[in-house]
């Protein structure tokens, strides 16, 4: 379940990734962020989830864009 704070952080993550990876569609960024976020479902410590999501999504999108 996404908290309001997490939703705001994830929207900011999507914005940063869109700016950093102009060759990747916003749709792909949103899908990748959502997939990375889902990996943390049910975890009790939520403070760093947006950071982990951004780091993992950025790496996945860079790998995809490189191919």
N, C-alpha and C positions, 0 to 999 in steps of 0.2 A: 504494500500500500504506500503510495506516494504522499508524503506530508506536504503542506503548503510551502515550507521552506525548501524542501527537496525539489519541488516542482519549479520554483524560482531559480534554484541553482542549475537544474538541468536545462532550463530555457537559456540561461547564460552560457552553459557549456555548448549548446547547439549554436548559439550566436558566435562564440569564439571559434568553433571548428569551421563554421561557414566562412568566416573571415580568413582563417588560416589556410583553408583548403579550397580555394576558389574553383578548382576543377572538379570538385565533388558536389553532386546535387544536394540540395537541402533535404530532399526525401531520403536519400541514402544516409545522410548524417542523422536524421531523426530516427531512422530504422536501426542504425548502429548504436546510437545512444540508448534507445529503448531495449535493445538486446543486451547491452552491457549492464544496464540498470537491472534487468531481470535476473542477472546472475547473483545479485545481492539481496534478492527477495528473502524475507524471513530472518535476516541477520539482525541481531539485537543492537549492535553498535552501528549507528547510522551517521555519525559525524563526518566521516571521510568518504562516504559513498559517492558524492558528486565528483570528488577529486579522482577516485579510482575509475569511475565511469569515463571521465574526460580522458584520462591517460590511456585507458584500454581502447576507447573509441578512436582516439587520434592515431594510435598505432595500427589498428585494424584498417582505418580509412587510408592511411598512407600506404599500407601494403597493397590495398585494392587499387589505389590510384597509380601505383608504380607498375602494375601489370597491365 
